[in-house]
Amino acid sequence: MSNKSQEVEKQAERQLSHLNSQVGQLHANIADFHELLTTTASQYEMIEKLGKMQAHFLLAANSYFEEENSRDDVDADAETGGNTPYV
């Protein structure tokens, strides 16, 4: 083998070795990215559940205060004999 072909072969080996190293890094980075995506998806589901719970509490509180307001109006009507002044 000539010197020139040996140099080309050594350069190709170095390039393949470097490429193999980069593929290993890529694989590790993809695994890390997959874990981050899994965590993000889990956090999204929890935030969605939290938002639904908050909406239920808001609707329940609104219903409760509407009922309380209605009871207060009925009690006020009963005290004044049904003649509540308009404000």
N, C-alpha and C positions, 0 to 999 in steps of 0.2 A: 504494500500500500504506500502511496506517496504521502508526503508530508501534508500536502494540501487536503487530501481526502480525510486524513486523520484529524486535522483541525476542524473540518466541516462536521465530522462525526462527533467530536467533542462538543462543539457548539450546539449541535442538535440535542445531545444528551443534557447539556446545561439548560437549554430552553425547555425540554420536556420535564426536567426536574423542577424548574421554576413554575411551569404550568401546573404540575401536580401539586405543588405547594399552594398555588392560588386556588385550585379546585378544593383543596382541604379547607382553606380559609372561607371560601364561598359556602361550603357545606355547613361550617360552624355558624356563619352569619345567618344562613337561612334557618337553621335550627333555633337560634336566638330570636329571630323575627317571628317564627311560628309561635314561640312561647309568648312573645309580646302581644301578638294578635289574639291568642287564646285569653290572655289576661284582660285585654281591652274588651273583647266580646262579653266576658263575664261581668266586667264593670258596667257595661252598657245595659245588660239584663237587670242588674241590681238597681241602677238608676231608673230604669223604666218601671220596675216594681215600686220603687220609692215614690215616683211621680203618681202612679195609680193610687197608692195609699193616701198620698196627700190630697188628691182630688176627691177620694171617698170621704176623708175627714172634712174637707171643705163643704161638700154637699150635705153631709150629716149635720154639721154645725149650722148651715143655712136653714135646713129643715127645722132644727130644734129652735132656733131663734125666731123663725116665722111662727111656729106654734106658740111660743112664749108671747110674742107680740099679739097674736090673735086672742090668747087668754086674757092679756092685759086689757085689750079693747073690750072684750065681753064683760070683764069685771068693772071697767069704767062705765060702760053702758048701764050695768045693773045698779051702780051707785048713784048715777044721775037720773035714773028712770028712763033711760033710752034717749035723752036729749043731750047728746054730746055736741058742744059747739064746734063749728068747722074752723080750722086754723088756716 
